[in-house]
Amino acid sequence: MDEGQRAFSARLEQLGRKHRSLSRGCRFQMKEDGLLVAAPVKAPSRLRFRPHVAVYLLAFLWAFKGMLIAALGSGYGQSIDRLAGGTPVEQAGAIVMYPDPLAQWIAGRIKTTLNKMPV
């Protein structure tokens, strides 16, 4: 009797899982013998690679680095040196935030724009 109860419980769990999967949407397929069988519809993946998002992210990173270089001046290099001597995560941050030529050019443009603005 115990084995029968276990088999019954397993069947109920299987039916519950199938009911939940079919509640999210289903399509019907006809088998070779003419029997209609409901099959769950897989939801499309919500995570897709979108190249324009990566471009915007990189542009934001360089603009952010440029603003930090413009705001901190020589203190920016000291901050990067401090990060380079820290934990592995901080060292990775130092590599990413290293003042490259594009970020320095952006910082120069920000400084000249701010100097031209009336006080």
Protein Blocks (a to p, Z undefined) as FASTA:
>chain_A
ZZmmmmmmmmmmmmmmmmmmmmnopcddddfkopacddddddddfbdcdfklmmmmmmmm
mmmmmmmmmmnmmmmmmmmmmmmmmcfklmmmmmmmpccfklmmmmmmmmmmmmmpcZZ
